Amino acid sequence: MSRLRVTRSVIPNLFTAMNMFSGFLSIVSASQGRFIYAAWLIIIASIFDALDGAMARLTRSSSELGVELDSLSDVVSFGVAPSFLIYESYLFQFDVAGIIISSLLMLAGGFRLARFNVQLVGFDKSFFRGLPIPSSAITIASFCLAFYVAPNGYPEPYSNIIIPMILLLSYLMVSRIKYDSFPKLKLNELKEKPYLILIILLAVILLIICTFTQALYFMFVFIIVFGIFRHIFFLLKKKF
């Protein structure tokens, strides 16, 4: 009788599975009206998403199977879950239009992941074309954590920026704007990307002067806006 083989790839794949499971729990929680809990589960899913890549590098077990499984998990946790969260917590009042608008996060995220897998060369990337889907999801989740007030929902003026925020995040995911990957705890990467130190310093300052959830939201807003302005800067530089 042959023995069951346990390979090193089981370790990162386990973290990927936990990522997907956290996304599923987020959807269930949002359906029950527990929006803050649902938002936290998206944040937890992003932690598992970061850890599965770290474990794959540590165990040297990166594989095409892991890449595909990671993408499927990301569609659930960072596509479906935030779309359903923002629909249930705000966009439900717009009926069919609300369904369509909230689904853009899922549709754009799915396209973003498919394009990434097709263009992937190797298993480590120093940058991405288009906003990574976890960044979009964390922006939505942290917005909910920072500004949702039960049982009244999102107060003004925060409720007024939800639809523009969704449209912008959806566009950025399918755009060609360059976004750097987060540093993988390597000193040489920090030397190659010194502006990342600025992001970290600003994040620390925000954590000091704000609550954690607000700091997290504004940190990702800064990252998103930085990518847009850098893209515009290089376009103008090429013309002149």
ZAZAVO-561514 format. One record per residue: residue number from 1; x, y, z of N, C-alpha, C, CB in turn. Coordinates in steps of 0.1 Angstrom, whole numbers, always signed. Last residue first. Glycine has a CB too. Layout:
N
[rec NUM,[X,Y,Z],[X,Y,Z],[X,Y,Z],[X,Y,Z]],
...
END
This chain:
240
[rec 240,[+80,+654,-229],[+89,+666,-229],[+104,+662,-227],[+85,+675,-218]],
[rec 239,[+69,+629,-230],[+65,+639,-240],[+74,+650,-240],[+51,+644,-237]],
[rec 238,[+80,+616,-208],[+83,+611,-221],[+80,+621,-232],[+75,+598,-223]],
[rec 237,[+70,+632,-187],[+85,+631,-189],[+88,+626,-203],[+91,+623,-179]],
[rec 236,[+43,+625,-188],[+47,+639,-191],[+62,+640,-194],[+44,+649,-180]],
[rec 235,[+46,+599,-179],[+39,+602,-192],[+44,+616,-197],[+24,+601,-191]],
[rec 234,[+56,+602,-154],[+65,+595,-164],[+59,+598,-178],[+66,+580,-161]],
[rec 233,[+35,+615,-141],[+48,+621,-142],[+56,+615,-153],[+55,+620,-128]],
[rec 232,[+14,+596,-142],[+13,+609,-149],[+26,+616,-151],[+3,+618,-142]],
[rec 231,[+26,+577,-125],[+22,+573,-139],[+21,+586,-147],[+9,+565,-139]],
[rec 230,[+27,+591,-101],[+39,+587,-107],[+37,+583,-122],[+45,+575,-100]],
[rec 229,[-1,+595,-97],[+8,+606,-99],[+21,+602,-106],[+10,+614,-87]],
[rec 228,[-8,+567,-92],[-14,+575,-103],[-5,+587,-107],[-28,+580,-98]],
[rec 227,[+7,+560,-70],[+9,+553,-83],[+3,+561,-95],[+2,+539,-82]],
[rec 226,[-3,+577,-51],[+11,+578,-55],[+14,+572,-68],[+20,+572,-44]],
[rec 225,[-29,+568,-48],[-27,+581,-54],[-12,+583,-59],[-31,+592,-44]],
[rec 224,[-23,+543,-36],[-30,+543,-48],[-28,+557,-55],[-45,+542,-46]],
[rec 223,[-10,+551,-12],[-3,+542,-22],[-10,+543,-36],[-3,+527,-17]],
[rec 222,[-30,+566,+0],[-17,+572,-4],[-10,+564,-14],[-8,+574,+9]],
[rec 221,[-49,+546,+5],[-52,+557,-4],[-40,+564,-9],[-61,+567,+3]],
[rec 220,[-35,+531,+23],[-37,+526,+10],[-42,+536,+0],[-48,+514,+11]],
[rec 219,[-35,+550,+44],[-22,+545,+39],[-24,+539,+25],[-16,+534,+48]],
[rec 218,[-62,+553,+50],[-54,+564,+44],[-41,+560,+38],[-53,+576,+54]],
[rec 217,[-67,+527,+61],[-74,+532,+49],[-66,+543,+42],[-88,+538,+53]],
[rec 216,[-50,+527,+83],[-49,+517,+72],[-55,+521,+59],[-55,+503,+77]],
[rec 215,[-60,+548,+98],[-46,+548,+93],[-44,+539,+81],[-37,+545,+104]],
[rec 214,[-85,+538,+104],[-84,+550,+96],[-70,+551,+90],[-88,+562,+104]],
[rec 213,[-77,+516,+120],[-85,+514,+108],[-84,+526,+99],[-100,+511,+111]],
[rec 212,[-63,+528,+142],[-57,+519,+132],[-64,+518,+119],[-55,+505,+139]],
[rec 211,[-68,+564,+145],[-71,+550,+149],[-65,+541,+138],[-86,+547,+151]],
[rec 210,[-40,+587,+142],[-53,+582,+139],[-56,+569,+146],[-56,+581,+124]],
[rec 209,[-14,+592,+149],[-24,+603,+150],[-38,+599,+148],[-20,+615,+141]],
[rec 208,[-1,+568,+145],[+1,+575,+158],[-11,+585,+160],[+14,+583,+159]],
[rec 207,[-6,+560,+120],[-10,+551,+131],[-10,+558,+144],[-1,+539,+131]],
[rec 206,[+6,+581,+106],[-9,+580,+106],[-14,+571,+117],[-13,+574,+93]],
[rec 205,[+33,+575,+111],[+27,+587,+116],[+12,+587,+116],[+31,+599,+107]],
[rec 204,[+35,+550,+98],[+37,+551,+112],[+31,+564,+118],[+52,+550,+115]],
[rec 203,[+30,+559,+71],[+21,+549,+78],[+22,+550,+93],[+23,+535,+72]],
[rec 202,[+52,+575,+67],[+39,+581,+67],[+29,+572,+74],[+34,+584,+53]],
[rec 201,[+72,+555,+67],[+72,+565,+77],[+58,+572,+78],[+83,+576,+74]],
[rec 200,[+64,+539,+45],[+64,+533,+59],[+64,+544,+69],[+76,+524,+60]],
[rec 199,[+67,+558,+25],[+54,+552,+27],[+53,+546,+41],[+51,+541,+17]],
[rec 198,[+95,+562,+27],[+86,+573,+29],[+72,+568,+32],[+85,+583,+17]],
[rec 197,[+104,+538,+19],[+107,+542,+33],[+98,+553,+37],[+122,+547,+35]],
[rec 196,[+98,+537,-7],[+90,+529,+2],[+92,+532,+16],[+94,+514,-1]],
[rec 195,[+117,+553,-19],[+104,+559,-16],[+95,+551,-8],[+97,+563,-29]],
[rec 194,[+138,+535,-25],[+139,+544,-13],[+126,+550,-9],[+149,+554,-14]],
[rec 193,[+143,+508,-37],[+131,+516,-37],[+130,+525,-25],[+119,+506,-38]],
[rec 192,[+168,+497,-33],[+164,+499,-47],[+152,+508,-48],[+162,+486,-53]],
[rec 191,[+168,+495,-5],[+178,+504,-11],[+174,+507,-26],[+192,+497,-11]],
[rec 190,[+148,+476,-2],[+146,+489,+3],[+156,+499,-3],[+147,+489,+19]],
[rec 189,[+161,+454,-14],[+149,+460,-20],[+146,+474,-15],[+137,+451,-18]],
[rec 188,[+181,+449,+4],[+185,+454,-9],[+173,+460,-16],[+191,+443,-17]],
[rec 187,[+167,+438,+26],[+173,+451,+27],[+177,+457,+14],[+186,+451,+36]],
[rec 186,[+137,+422,+25],[+150,+422,+20],[+156,+436,+20],[+151,+415,+6]],
[rec 185,[+109,+418,+30],[+119,+417,+41],[+133,+416,+36],[+115,+406,+50]],
[rec 184,[+98,+423,+4],[+98,+410,+10],[+108,+408,+21],[+99,+399,-1]],
[rec 183,[+78,+452,-2],[+91,+446,+1],[+89,+433,+8],[+99,+455,+9]],
[rec 182,[+50,+450,-24],[+55,+453,-11],[+68,+446,-9],[+45,+449,+0]],
[rec 181,[+54,+460,-59],[+50,+450,-49],[+56,+454,-35],[+56,+436,-53]],
[rec 180,[+43,+491,-73],[+53,+482,-68],[+48,+472,-59],[+64,+490,-61]],
[rec 179,[+23,+496,-102],[+24,+496,-87],[+34,+486,-83],[+10,+492,-81]],
[rec 178,[+16,+513,-131],[+26,+505,-124],[+24,+507,-109],[+40,+508,-129]],
[rec 177,[-13,+511,-151],[-5,+519,-141],[+4,+509,-133],[-14,+527,-132]],
[rec 176,[-30,+500,-169],[-16,+497,-170],[-7,+504,-161],[-12,+499,-185]],
[rec 175,[-61,+488,-154],[-53,+498,-160],[-39,+492,-162],[-52,+511,-153]],
[rec 174,[-77,+472,-138],[-75,+468,-152],[-66,+478,-160],[-89,+467,-159]],
[rec 173,[-75,+486,-114],[-71,+472,-114],[-69,+467,-129],[-82,+463,-108]],
[rec 172,[-85,+511,-119],[-71,+510,-116],[-66,+495,-117],[-68,+515,-103]],
[rec 171,[-113,+506,-122],[-105,+511,-133],[-90,+508,-131],[-107,+525,-136]],
[rec 170,[-119,+499,-95],[-121,+490,-106],[-113,+493,-119],[-136,+489,-110]],
[rec 169,[-113,+523,-82],[-105,+510,-79],[-107,+500,-90],[-110,+505,-65]],
[rec 168,[-132,+540,-94],[-117,+543,-95],[-109,+530,-92],[-113,+554,-85]],
[rec 167,[-156,+529,-86],[-153,+531,-100],[-138,+533,-102],[-161,+543,-106]],
[rec 166,[-154,+530,-58],[-155,+518,-65],[-151,+518,-79],[-170,+512,-63]],
[rec 165,[-153,+558,-54],[-142,+550,-50],[-142,+536,-57],[-142,+548,-35]],
[rec 164,[-178,+567,-64],[-166,+571,-71],[-154,+562,-67],[-162,+585,-68]],
[rec 163,[-193,+553,-43],[-195,+550,-57],[-182,+554,-65],[-207,+556,-63]],
[rec 162,[-184,+566,-19],[-183,+552,-21],[-184,+548,-36],[-195,+546,-13]],
[rec 161,[-186,+593,-13],[-174,+589,-21],[-173,+574,-24],[-161,+593,-13]],
[rec 160,[-208,+597,+3],[-208,+603,-11],[-196,+598,-19],[-208,+618,-9]],
[rec 159,[-203,+586,+27],[-212,+579,+19],[-211,+584,+4],[-226,+579,+24]],
[rec 158,[-188,+607,+39],[-181,+594,+35],[-190,+586,+26],[-178,+586,+47]],
[rec 157,[-197,+630,+50],[-196,+630,+35],[-190,+616,+30],[-187,+641,+30]],
[rec 156,[-225,+610,+60],[-220,+620,+51],[-208,+627,+57],[-230,+630,+46]],
[rec 155,[-220,+577,+74],[-225,+591,+74],[-219,+599,+63],[-221,+597,+88]],
[rec 154,[-231,+545,+66],[-220,+554,+64],[-225,+569,+65],[-213,+552,+50]],
[rec 153,[-253,+532,+92],[-245,+531,+80],[-234,+541,+79],[-254,+532,+68]],
[rec 152,[-268,+530,+115],[-272,+540,+105],[-264,+539,+92],[-270,+554,+111]],
[rec 151,[-264,+515,+137],[-271,+508,+126],[-274,+518,+114],[-284,+502,+131]],
[rec 150,[-229,+515,+129],[-242,+507,+130],[-251,+515,+140],[-239,+493,+136]],
[rec 149,[-210,+531,+107],[-215,+533,+120],[-229,+526,+121],[-217,+548,+124]],
[rec 148,[-180,+530,+89],[-194,+525,+90],[-198,+526,+105],[-194,+510,+86]],
[rec 147,[-154,+539,+88],[-165,+549,+87],[-179,+543,+88],[-164,+556,+74]],
[rec 146,[-134,+519,+92],[-132,+533,+97],[-144,+541,+98],[-122,+540,+88]],
[rec 145,[-144,+496,+80],[-140,+496,+94],[-139,+510,+100],[-127,+489,+96]],
[rec 144,[-148,+505,+54],[-159,+500,+62],[-156,+501,+77],[-163,+486,+58]],
[rec 143,[-121,+510,+47],[-131,+521,+46],[-143,+518,+55],[-136,+524,+32]],
[rec 142,[-111,+485,+49],[-106,+495,+59],[-116,+507,+59],[-92,+499,+56]],
[rec 141,[-124,+473,+27],[-125,+468,+40],[-122,+478,+51],[-117,+455,+42]],
[rec 140,[-114,+489,+5],[-128,+488,+8],[-131,+483,+22],[-135,+478,-2]],
[rec 139,[-86,+484,+8],[-92,+498,+8],[-106,+498,+11],[-89,+504,-6]],
[rec 138,[-85,+456,+5],[-82,+462,+18],[-87,+477,+19],[-66,+462,+20]],
[rec 137,[-92,+454,-22],[-101,+449,-12],[-98,+455,+2],[-99,+433,-11]],
[rec 136,[-71,+467,-35],[-84,+472,-37],[-93,+467,-26],[-90,+468,-50]],
[rec 135,[-50,+450,-27],[-50,+464,-23],[-64,+471,-24],[-40,+472,-32]],
[rec 134,[-57,+426,-39],[-57,+427,-25],[-57,+441,-20],[-46,+420,-18]],
[rec 133,[-53,+433,-67],[-67,+431,-62],[-67,+431,-46],[-73,+418,-67]],
[rec 132,[-31,+459,-76],[-33,+445,-72],[-47,+444,-65],[-22,+440,-62]],
[rec 131,[-36,+480,-103],[-36,+479,-89],[-39,+464,-85],[-47,+488,-83]],
[rec 130,[-13,+476,-131],[-26,+476,-125],[-26,+474,-110],[-35,+466,-132]],
[rec 129,[+14,+456,-131],[+6,+465,-140],[-8,+464,-136],[+8,+461,-155]],
[rec 128,[+37,+455,-104],[+25,+450,-111],[+20,+460,-120],[+14,+446,-100]],
[rec 127,[+71,+445,-95],[+60,+454,-97],[+49,+448,-104],[+65,+467,-105]],
[rec 126,[+86,+423,-90],[+90,+435,-83],[+79,+446,-84],[+103,+440,-87]],
[rec 125,[+76,+390,-85],[+75,+402,-93],[+78,+414,-84],[+60,+404,-98]],
[rec 124,[+83,+356,-87],[+84,+368,-79],[+84,+380,-89],[+98,+368,-72]],
[rec 123,[+81,+335,-104],[+72,+335,-93],[+73,+347,-84],[+73,+323,-85]],
[rec 122,[+82,+336,-141],[+88,+334,-127],[+77,+336,-117],[+100,+344,-125]],
[rec 121,[+60,+357,-155],[+73,+350,-158],[+80,+349,-145],[+81,+359,-169]],
[rec 120,[+26,+362,-163],[+36,+359,-152],[+48,+352,-158],[+29,+351,-141]],
[rec 119,[+6,+368,-180],[+19,+375,-182],[+29,+371,-172],[+16,+390,-181]],
[rec 118,[-14,+352,-170],[-10,+350,-184],[+4,+356,-186],[-20,+356,-194]],
[rec 117,[-18,+362,-145],[-14,+348,-146],[-8,+346,-161],[-25,+339,-144]],
[rec 116,[-27,+388,-150],[-14,+386,-143],[-9,+372,-145],[-17,+389,-128]],
[rec 115,[-51,+383,-163],[-41,+390,-170],[-27,+388,-163],[-43,+405,-172]],
[rec 114,[-65,+372,-141],[-63,+364,-153],[-52,+370,-161],[-76,+364,-161]],
[rec 113,[-65,+394,-123],[-58,+382,-119],[-55,+373,-132],[-67,+374,-109]],
[rec 112,[-81,+412,-138],[-68,+416,-133],[-59,+404,-130],[-68,+425,-121]],
[rec 111,[-105,+399,-139],[-98,+402,-152],[-83,+405,-148],[-104,+414,-159]],
[rec 110,[-112,+399,-112],[-110,+387,-119],[-102,+388,-132],[-124,+381,-122]],
[rec 109,[-114,+427,-108],[-104,+419,-101],[-102,+406,-107],[-109,+417,-86]],
[rec 108,[-136,+434,-124],[-123,+439,-127],[-112,+432,-120],[-122,+454,-122]],
[rec 107,[-155,+418,-110],[-153,+416,-124],[-139,+421,-128],[-163,+423,-133]],
[rec 106,[-155,+429,-83],[-153,+414,-86],[-149,+412,-101],[-165,+406,-83]],
[rec 105,[-160,+456,-88],[-148,+452,-80],[-145,+437,-83],[-150,+454,-65]],
[rec 104,[-185,+455,-101],[-174,+459,-108],[-160,+455,-101],[-174,+474,-110]],
[rec 103,[-206,+449,-83],[-200,+438,-90],[-187,+442,-98],[-209,+431,-100]],
[rec 102,[-215,+474,-76],[-207,+466,-66],[-200,+454,-73],[-216,+461,-55]],
[rec 101,[-229,+481,-99],[-217,+489,-95],[-209,+481,-85],[-222,+502,-87]],
[rec 100,[-249,+461,-100],[-240,+463,-111],[-227,+470,-107],[-246,+471,-123]],
[rec 99,[-263,+466,-76],[-257,+453,-79],[-246,+454,-90],[-268,+443,-84]],
[rec 98,[-272,+492,-80],[-263,+489,-69],[-256,+475,-71],[-270,+488,-56]],
[rec 97,[-289,+489,-101],[-277,+497,-103],[-267,+494,-92],[-281,+512,-103]],
[rec 96,[-309,+474,-88],[-301,+468,-99],[-288,+476,-101],[-310,+467,-112]],
[rec 95,[-309,+492,-58],[-315,+481,-65],[-305,+475,-76],[-328,+485,-72]],
[rec 94,[-298,+510,-41],[-299,+514,-55],[-304,+503,-64],[-285,+518,-59]],
[rec 93,[-295,+498,-16],[-306,+508,-18],[-307,+512,-32],[-303,+520,-9]],
[rec 92,[-271,+483,-17],[-284,+476,-18],[-296,+486,-21],[-287,+468,-5]],
[rec 91,[-248,+498,-11],[-254,+498,-24],[-267,+491,-26],[-244,+493,-34]],
[rec 90,[-242,+492,+18],[-246,+506,+12],[-254,+505,-1],[-234,+514,+11]],
[rec 89,[-238,+467,+27],[-237,+478,+37],[-241,+491,+31],[-223,+479,+42]],
[rec 88,[-241,+450,+5],[-249,+448,+16],[-249,+460,+26],[-245,+435,+24]],
[rec 87,[-220,+461,-12],[-234,+460,-16],[-244,+459,-4],[-236,+448,-26]],
[rec 86,[-197,+457,+3],[-201,+471,+0],[-216,+472,-5],[-192,+477,-10]],
[rec 85,[-198,+429,+4],[-197,+437,+16],[-203,+451,+14],[-183,+438,+22]],
[rec 84,[-196,+421,-22],[-208,+418,-14],[-209,+426,-2],[-208,+403,-11]],
[rec 83,[-170,+431,-28],[-182,+435,-36],[-195,+432,-28],[-182,+427,-49]],
[rec 82,[-154,+417,-9],[-156,+432,-8],[-168,+437,-16],[-143,+439,-12]],
[rec 81,[-159,+389,-19],[-162,+394,-5],[-163,+409,-4],[-151,+389,+4]],
[rec 80,[-151,+388,-47],[-165,+386,-43],[-168,+392,-29],[-168,+371,-43]],
[rec 79,[-123,+397,-44],[-132,+401,-54],[-147,+400,-50],[-130,+393,-67]],
[rec 78,[-109,+387,-23],[-107,+401,-26],[-115,+406,-38],[-92,+403,-30]],
[rec 77,[-118,+361,-19],[-115,+369,-7],[-114,+384,-11],[-103,+365,-1]],
[rec 76,[-122,+350,-46],[-132,+349,-35],[-130,+360,-24],[-131,+335,-29]],
[rec 75,[-99,+357,-59],[-112,+361,-65],[-123,+361,-54],[-116,+352,-77]],
[rec 74,[-80,+345,-43],[-80,+360,-44],[-94,+365,-50],[-69,+366,-52]],
[rec 73,[-83,+318,-49],[-86,+323,-35],[-88,+339,-35],[-75,+320,-26]],
[rec 72,[-75,+318,-75],[-88,+315,-72],[-92,+319,-58],[-90,+299,-73]],
[rec 71,[-48,+326,-71],[-57,+334,-79],[-71,+331,-76],[-54,+333,-94]],
[rec 70,[-38,+304,-57],[-38,+317,-51],[-47,+326,-58],[-24,+322,-51]],
[rec 69,[-41,+284,-76],[-49,+283,-64],[-49,+296,-57],[-43,+272,-54]],
[rec 68,[-22,+293,-94],[-36,+292,-98],[-45,+291,-86],[-38,+279,-107]],
[rec 67,[+2,+291,-79],[-2,+304,-85],[-17,+304,-88],[+6,+307,-97]],
[rec 66,[+3,+264,-72],[+1,+274,-62],[-3,+287,-67],[+14,+276,-54]],
[rec 65,[+7,+253,-98],[-5,+250,-90],[-8,+260,-79],[-4,+236,-84]],
[rec 64,[+32,+263,-103],[+21,+268,-111],[+8,+265,-104],[+21,+262,-125]],
[rec 63,[+50,+270,-72],[+46,+261,-83],[+35,+268,-91],[+42,+247,-78]],
[rec 62,[+74,+271,-47],[+66,+279,-56],[+63,+270,-68],[+73,+292,-61]],
[rec 61,[+90,+262,-26],[+80,+253,-32],[+70,+260,-41],[+72,+246,-21]],
[rec 60,[+108,+270,-7],[+112,+269,-21],[+103,+259,-28],[+127,+263,-22]],
[rec 59,[+102,+278,+18],[+102,+263,+16],[+106,+260,+1],[+89,+257,+19]],
[rec 58,[+102,+306,+14],[+110,+299,+25],[+112,+284,+23],[+104,+301,+39]],
[rec 57,[+84,+309,-6],[+98,+313,-8],[+107,+306,+2],[+99,+328,-7]],
[rec 56,[+60,+300,+6],[+65,+294,-7],[+80,+297,-9],[+56,+298,-18]],
[rec 55,[+58,+318,+27],[+61,+303,+30],[+66,+296,+17],[+48,+297,+35]],
[rec 54,[+52,+341,+13],[+64,+340,+21],[+68,+326,+24],[+62,+348,+35]],
[rec 53,[+28,+334,+1],[+39,+337,-7],[+52,+336,+1],[+38,+351,-13]],
[rec 52,[+13,+331,+25],[+15,+319,+16],[+26,+322,+6],[+2,+317,+8]],
[rec 51,[+13,+356,+37],[+20,+345,+43],[+22,+334,+33],[+14,+341,+55]],
[rec 50,[-5,+371,+21],[+10,+375,+22],[+18,+364,+27],[+11,+388,+31]],
[rec 49,[-28,+357,+26],[-23,+359,+12],[-9,+363,+12],[-32,+369,+4]],
[rec 48,[-31,+361,+53],[-29,+348,+48],[-23,+348,+34],[-42,+339,+49]],
[rec 47,[-37,+389,+51],[-25,+384,+59],[-21,+370,+54],[-28,+384,+74]],
[rec 46,[-61,+389,+37],[-49,+395,+31],[-36,+391,+38],[-50,+410,+31]],
[rec 45,[-78,+377,+56],[-75,+370,+43],[-62,+375,+36],[-87,+370,+34]],
[rec 44,[-79,+398,+74],[-72,+385,+78],[-69,+377,+66],[-82,+377,+87]],
[rec 43,[-93,+416,+59],[-80,+420,+63],[-72,+407,+67],[-80,+429,+75]],
[rec 42,[-117,+401,+57],[-110,+405,+45],[-95,+408,+48],[-117,+416,+37]],
[rec 41,[-124,+401,+84],[-121,+389,+77],[-114,+391,+64],[-133,+380,+75]],
[rec 40,[-131,+428,+88],[-119,+423,+94],[-115,+409,+88],[-122,+420,+109]],
[rec 39,[-155,+428,+73],[-144,+436,+69],[-131,+431,+75],[-146,+451,+72]],
[rec 38,[-171,+412,+89],[-168,+408,+75],[-156,+416,+70],[-180,+411,+66]],
[rec 37,[-173,+427,+112],[-167,+414,+113],[-163,+409,+99],[-176,+403,+119]],
[rec 36,[-187,+448,+101],[-174,+451,+107],[-166,+437,+108],[-175,+457,+121]],
[rec 35,[-211,+436,+94],[-202,+442,+84],[-188,+444,+89],[-208,+455,+79]],
[rec 34,[-233,+415,+97],[-221,+418,+106],[-210,+423,+97],[-217,+405,+113]],
[rec 33,[-254,+407,+82],[-254,+421,+87],[-243,+424,+96],[-267,+424,+93]],
[rec 32,[-253,+383,+70],[-259,+383,+83],[-259,+397,+89],[-253,+374,+93]],
[rec 31,[-237,+388,+48],[-251,+384,+46],[-259,+384,+59],[-252,+370,+40]],
[rec 30,[-213,+392,+61],[-219,+403,+55],[-234,+400,+52],[-212,+407,+42]],
[rec 29,[-207,+365,+69],[-209,+375,+79],[-216,+388,+73],[-196,+380,+85]],
[rec 28,[-204,+353,+44],[-214,+348,+53],[-217,+359,+63],[-210,+335,+60]],
[rec 27,[-181,+367,+34],[-194,+368,+27],[-205,+363,+36],[-193,+358,+15]],
[rec 26,[-162,+359,+54],[-166,+374,+52],[-179,+375,+45],[-155,+381,+44]],
[rec 25,[-160,+332,+49],[-166,+337,+62],[-170,+351,+61],[-156,+335,+73]],
[rec 24,[-147,+334,+24],[-160,+328,+25],[-167,+332,+38],[-159,+313,+24]],
[rec 23,[-123,+346,+32],[-131,+353,+23],[-146,+347,+23],[-126,+352,+9]],
[rec 22,[-113,+325,+48],[-116,+338,+54],[-125,+346,+45],[-103,+345,+57]],
[rec 21,[-109,+306,+28],[-119,+303,+39],[-123,+316,+46],[-114,+293,+49]],
[rec 20,[-88,+317,+13],[-101,+315,+7],[-112,+313,+17],[-100,+303,-2]],
[rec 19,[-68,+317,+33],[-72,+329,+27],[-86,+328,+21],[-62,+333,+16]],
[rec 18,[-66,+290,+38],[-71,+298,+49],[-75,+312,+44],[-61,+300,+60]],
[rec 17,[-55,+282,+14],[-68,+277,+17],[-74,+286,+28],[-67,+263,+21]],
[rec 16,[-30,+295,+17],[-39,+299,+6],[-53,+295,+9],[-34,+293,-7]],
[rec 15,[-19,+280,+38],[-22,+294,+40],[-31,+300,+29],[-9,+302,+40]],
[rec 14,[-17,+256,+24],[-26,+257,+35],[-29,+271,+39],[-19,+250,+47]],
[rec 13,[+2,+262,+5],[-12,+259,+0],[-22,+259,+12],[-13,+246,-7]],
[rec 12,[+25,+263,+20],[+19,+276,+14],[+5,+274,+10],[+28,+281,+3]],
[rec 11,[+25,+234,+28],[+25,+246,+37],[+20,+258,+31],[+40,+248,+42]],
[rec 10,[+26,+218,+5],[+14,+218,+14],[+13,+230,+23],[+14,+205,+23]],
[rec 9,[+50,+219,-6],[+40,+228,-11],[+27,+228,-3],[+37,+224,-26]],
[rec 8,[+65,+198,+4],[+67,+211,+10],[+56,+221,+6],[+80,+216,+7]],
[rec 7,[+42,+169,+6],[+53,+177,+0],[+54,+191,+7],[+51,+179,-15]],
[rec 6,[+35,+139,+16],[+33,+152,+20],[+45,+161,+16],[+31,+153,+36]],
[rec 5,[+20,+110,+3],[+32,+119,+3],[+28,+133,+7],[+38,+119,-11]],
[rec 4,[+8,+81,+17],[+4,+95,+13],[+17,+104,+14],[-7,+100,+22]],
[rec 3,[+21,+50,+5],[+19,+60,+16],[+16,+74,+10],[+32,+61,+24]],
[rec 2,[+6,+21,-10],[+14,+34,-11],[+11,+43,+0],[+13,+40,-24]],
[rec 1,[+8,-12,+0],[+0,+0,+0],[+9,+13,+0],[-10,+0,+12]],
END
